[in-house]
Amino acid sequence: MKAVKIIGIGSYAPETVITNEDLSKIVDTSDDWIKSRTGISKRHIVSGNETALSLATKAAKEALEFAGETPESIDLIIVATSMPDNLYPSCACELQRELGIKETVAFDVVAACSGLIFAMGVAKQFLKDNTYKKALIVGVDIHSRFLDWEDRSTCVLFGDGAGAMLLTSDEDLSKDEILAIDLNSDGFRGKELTIPLSGNNCPIVEANDQKPSTVYMNGREIFKFAVTEVPKTIRKALEMANLTINDMDYLIPHQANKRIISAIAEKLGINEETVISNLEEYGNTSTASIPLAMTEAIEKGIIKPGHTLVITGFGAGLTWGAAVIKWNAIDKR
C-alpha cells in the first residue's frame, strides 16, 4: 500500500460575469433579494463556444503547472461532471486528447456537487494499491446552459467553472495526505434536485412524456438535507482520521448558499473565519466550487503548507461526503 499526496491544484472560471443587476433585467428579482437569500453578487458563465472541456483543460493545465509536472506523467484521469459536452465520449477521454496523453485510463463520474470528492475517493484507492501512480481529477460543470432563465429560484444561484487536483502515490506511508474520505448517497431523495434527460421515442411507437432539460430544485428540502447530513459526514471523516473539529484549520464547503454554509458552521460549533468561501463572486459552480475556493485561498496565502483541511460536498443524487486533507503542496511555478 502507498501513501497518497496532493501535489497540484488549479481552477478556471469563464471571463464573462453576470451580476445580480444584470439578472434583474430578465427576471423578477433584485440585487438585495438575491444577496439576502443566497450571499451571491455575481457569477461567471460561459459565452459563445466555450465548453466544459475548454474549462476543464485550463484548470488541468494550471494544476500541472502548480506541481511542475508534464501531462505524460499522468496515468489516470477522472472527470467529475454532471453536464459534459457530450453523453459520449466522456469528458475525461476528451481531456486526455486535449492534454496529448497517449496512454492513460480516463473516465467520468457523476455525483453533481459532491463529484470532486467522489473522484478523489476513487483515485485514492487506485493510487493506494499501486494500480496507478499519478491521477488528475477534475470537477467541471456548466449550469448556465441548463437553467430556466425565467425561474428566479434557480437561475440566480449557479455559475460555471472547473477545478483540478493532481494526486500521486508515495512509498513513504508517513506522507499520506488524504487522511480520510467519507462518501454517501441516497437515491430515495433524488427527486428533490434534477435535470431530466428524456430524449424522443422511435416515431413508430407510442411517444414518451417530455420534460424540460433544466434544473428543478426543491430548495427547502435541499436546505434541510444539507444542514442535517453535512455536519455528520464532516465529523465522521475527522473521526476516521483520528481527529476532532479542533484539529481542523479550515473548512472548504461546496459553495451552494450562504445560509446553508452558516448553518453548517453553527452546527459544528466553528466560527465563520474557519470557513473558506468565495460564493459572492462565483455563485454555485457545482463540483468546481471546492477547488475554486481552495485555489483562491492558497493564492491569497490563507491556506498554507501544514494546514489540516476538510472539504465537503453535497448535491444531486442525493450525494454528500467529506475528505480530510493535510495540505503540503508547494507551488512550483
Helices and strands as residue ranges (DSSP letters): E 3-12, E 17-19, H 20-23, H 31-38, E 42-44, H 52-67, G 71-73, E 76-80, H 91-99, E 105-109, G 112-114, H 115-128, E 134-142, G 143-146, H 152-155, E 160-170, G 173-175, E 178-185, G 187-192, E 193-194, E 216-217, H 219-240, G 245-247, E 250-253, H 258-268, G 272-274, H 279-282, G 286-288, H 289-299, E 307-315, E 319-327
